[in-house]
Amino acid sequence: MEYHDFVEVVVDLLKKAQTELPEDVVEAIKIAYEQEENEIARKNFEIILKNVEVAKKKKIPICQDTGILAFFLEIGRELCLDFDIKKAIIDGVKKATKEVPLRPNAVHPITRENSNDNTGLFIPYIDLDLVEGDRIKISVLPKGAGSENVSVLKMMLPSDAKKIKSFIVETVALAGGKPCPPIFVGVGVGGTFDLAAKLAKKALLRNVLKMDEFEKEVLEAINSLEIGPMGMGGKFTALSVLINYAHCHTASLPVAVNIQCWANRRAEVIL
């Protein structure tokens, strides 16, 4: 694959992520809508589903906050690339900003000067992982500020393992309606300070309909809060809880909760 072809792949991937929700996410929203009994909550679900329909049909962004962009790449060890893949992703983001279009969200943390093309110091976030084979898998996760701002990381004590569930629920309770619920909750348990956060964000790339028993238990506890769609009450505050784990130091227990709004946008391609 040539450099410019790869840039176009990135542009197309961003177009898809910003204008079409994944099938499992749409299915989760529809299931909740069918089971919801609160009249206001049902109306909010109807508006959400209409939003999804119009964005896909007209090829326009689902939300005006097109997010900070995070890319997760799995690169086969047998693959030989003759171009700078990070530069190609950055150029793809710049082009997509104009063509999709994307709202320019990347600013310097202190001066707040906007780059106007969604790139800057270490942005877009690009995570590279070597795997077996000769293919590249690219996943993109646009992350809006409303949900990102209520995400939390806590360095818990090893003896606090039984408190993980309550910490996740408390984090959601404090967030309230700010992250535009019903939300998707990515959790990273273990690793290090920074790894826990990455695990939590990567958890949001998983199929939201496939949860284990503990994840379902946490989801049930979250929904008992009855914050509901848009924070206006209802049975569904969250639609999925997805937890990733990593071994950690014997003296620590990092836990990160990365909240995503109802528009759990993501897209992937294998080359």
C-alpha positions in Angstrom: 0.0 0.0 0.0 1.2 3.5 -0.9 1.4 6.4 1.5 -1.5 8.4 -0.1 -3.7 5.3 -0.2 -3.2 4.8 3.5 -4.1 8.5 4.1 -7.4 7.9 2.2 -8.1 4.8 4.4 -7.8 7.0 7.5 -10.1 9.6 6.0 -12.7 7.0 5.1 -12.4 5.4 8.6 -13.1 8.7 10.2 -16.1 9.4 8.0 -17.6 6.1 9.0 -16.8 6.6 12.7 -18.3 10.0 12.8 -21.5 9.3 10.7 -22.4 5.7 11.5 -22.7 4.0 14.9 -21.6 0.3 15.0 -24.4 -2.3 14.8 -23.9 -3.5 18.3 -24.2 0.0 19.7 -27.4 0.7 17.8 -28.8 -2.7 18.9 -28.0 -1.8 22.6 -29.9 1.5 22.2 -32.9 -0.2 20.5 -33.1 -2.9 23.3 -33.1 -0.2 26.0 -35.8 1.8 24.1 -38.0 -1.3 23.8 -37.7 -2.0 27.6 -37.9 1.6 28.8 -41.2 2.5 30.6 -40.5 6.1 31.5 -42.3 8.4 29.0 -39.6 11.1 28.9 -36.8 8.5 28.7 -38.6 6.8 25.7 -38.9 10.2 24.0 -35.1 10.8 24.5 -34.4 7.3 23.0 -36.6 8.2 20.0 -34.6 11.4 19.4 -31.3 9.5 19.7 -32.4 6.8 17.2 -33.6 9.5 14.8 -30.3 11.3 15.2 -28.5 8.1 14.3 -30.8 7.5 11.2 -30.3 11.1 9.9 -26.5 11.1 10.4 -26.1 7.9 8.5 -28.5 8.9 5.7 -27.0 12.4 5.1 -23.4 11.4 5.9 -23.0 14.1 8.6 -21.4 13.8 12.1 -23.7 12.2 14.7 -22.6 14.9 17.2 -21.2 18.4 16.8 -18.4 17.4 19.2 -16.4 15.2 16.9 -14.0 14.6 19.7 -10.3 14.1 20.2 -9.2 11.2 18.0 -7.5 8.0 19.4 -6.1 5.4 17.0 -5.2 1.9 18.1 -3.2 -0.1 15.6 -2.2 -3.8 15.5 0.7 -4.3 13.1 1.7 -7.7 11.9 5.4 -8.5 12.5 5.8 -9.8 8.9 4.5 -6.6 7.4 7.0 -4.2 5.8 6.0 -0.6 5.5 8.1 1.9 3.5 6.4 5.0 4.9 5.8 6.8 8.2 2.5 5.4 9.4 2.1 8.0 12.1 2.6 10.8 9.7 0.0 9.2 7.3 -2.5 9.1 10.2 -1.9 12.7 11.0 -2.3 13.7 7.4 -5.5 11.7 7.2 -6.9 13.5 10.3 -6.0 16.9 8.7 -7.8 15.9 5.5 -10.8 14.5 7.3 -11.2 17.7 9.3 -11.9 19.5 6.1 -13.8 16.8 4.2 -16.1 15.2 6.8 -16.0 17.9 8.3 -14.7 17.6 11.9 -14.9 20.4 14.4 -11.4 21.5 15.2 -11.0 20.5 18.8 -7.2 20.2 19.4 -5.8 23.1 21.4 -2.6 23.8 23.4 -3.4 23.0 27.1 -2.1 26.3 28.4 -2.5 28.9 25.6 -5.7 27.3 24.3 -4.5 28.1 20.8 -6.3 25.9 18.3 -4.4 24.0 15.6 -7.6 24.1 13.5 -6.9 20.6 12.0 -7.3 18.3 15.1 -3.6 17.6 15.3 -1.0 18.9 17.8 1.4 17.7 20.5 0.8 13.9 20.7 -2.6 14.4 19.1 -4.1 12.4 17.5 -3.3 9.8 20.1 -1.7 6.8 18.3 -1.1 3.4 20.0 0.9 0.8 18.2 0.9 -2.9 19.1 2.9 -5.6 17.3 1.0 -8.9 16.6 1.6 -12.0 14.5 0.8 -12.0 10.8 1.2 -9.5 7.9 -1.9 -7.3 8.4 -2.7 -4.0 10.0 -5.8 -3.5 12.0 -6.7 0.2 12.6 -9.4 1.2 15.1 -10.4 4.8 15.7 -12.3 6.1 18.8 -13.5 9.7 18.6 -13.8 10.9 22.2 -16.0 13.9 23.1 -15.1 16.1 26.1 -18.4 15.8 27.9 -17.8 12.2 28.7 -14.0 12.4 28.9 -14.2 15.1 31.5 -16.1 12.9 34.0 -13.8 10.0 33.6 -11.7 9.1 36.7 -8.6 7.2 37.7 -7.9 6.1 41.2 -4.9 4.3 42.7 -6.7 2.0 45.1 -5.1 -0.2 47.7 -4.7 -4.0 47.0 -7.2 -4.6 49.8 -9.8 -2.6 48.0 -10.5 -5.2 45.3 -14.1 -5.6 46.6 -14.6 -1.9 46.3 -14.1 -1.7 42.6 -17.8 -2.1 41.8 -18.8 0.7 44.2 -16.0 3.0 42.8 -17.4 2.6 39.2 -21.0 3.2 40.3 -20.0 6.3 42.4 -18.1 7.7 39.4 -21.2 7.4 37.2 -23.4 8.9 40.0 -21.1 11.9 40.3 -21.2 12.3 36.5 -25.0 12.5 36.5 -26.3 13.8 33.2 -23.1 15.5 32.1 -21.8 12.7 29.7 -25.1 12.5 27.8 -26.4 9.2 29.1 -27.2 6.4 28.5 -23.5 5.9 28.6 -21.0 3.1 27.9 -18.5 2.5 30.6 -15.0 1.3 29.9 -12.9 0.2 32.9 -9.3 -0.6 33.2 -8.2 -2.6 36.3 -4.6 -3.2 37.1 -1.4 -2.4 35.2 0.2 0.9 36.1 -1.2 4.5 36.4 -1.1 5.1 32.6 -1.9 1.5 31.5 -5.1 1.4 33.5 -6.4 4.4 31.6 -5.4 2.9 28.3 -7.1 -0.4 29.2 -10.3 1.5 30.1 -10.3 3.4 26.7 -9.6 0.3 24.7 -12.4 -1.5 26.5 -14.8 0.8 24.6 -13.7 -0.9 21.4 -15.3 -4.2 22.5 -18.7 -5.5 21.4 -21.0 -3.7 23.9 -23.5 -6.7 23.9 -20.9 -9.2 25.2 -20.4 -8.8 28.9 -19.4 -11.2 31.6 -21.3 -11.8 34.8 -19.4 -9.1 36.8 -19.8 -6.5 34.1 -23.5 -7.2 34.0 -23.6 -6.9 37.8 -22.0 -3.5 37.7 -24.3 -2.4 34.9 -27.3 -3.4 37.0 -26.0 -1.4 39.9 -25.4 1.7 37.7 -28.9 1.5 36.2 -30.4 1.4 39.7 -29.3 5.0 40.0 -32.1 5.9 37.5 -30.3 8.9 36.1 -31.7 7.9 32.8 -31.3 9.2 29.2 -29.9 12.8 29.2 -30.1 12.7 33.0 -33.9 13.1 33.0 -34.7 9.8 34.7 -35.4 6.3 33.4 -34.3 2.6 33.7 -31.2 3.0 31.6 -28.3 5.2 32.8 -25.8 2.9 31.1 -26.0 0.4 28.2 -22.8 -1.6 28.8 -19.9 -2.0 31.2 -16.7 -3.3 29.7 -13.7 -4.2 31.9 -10.1 -4.9 30.8 -7.5 -6.3 33.2 -3.7 -6.3 33.6 -1.4 -7.7 36.2 -0.1 -5.0 38.6 2.4 -4.4 41.3 1.8 -6.3 44.5 1.4 -3.0 46.4 -1.0 -1.2 44.0 -4.4 -1.5 42.3 -5.0 1.1 39.7 -8.6 1.4 38.5 -9.6 3.8 35.6 -13.2 4.5 34.5 -13.5 6.0 31.1 -17.1 7.1 30.3 -18.4 7.3 26.8 -21.7 9.1 25.8 -24.6 7.3 24.1 -22.8 8.0 20.7 -20.2 5.3 21.2 -18.5 6.1 17.9 -15.8 3.8 16.7 -14.7 2.2 13.4 -12.1 -0.3 12.3 -10.5 -1.7 9.2 -8.1 -4.6 8.5 -5.6 -4.1 5.7 
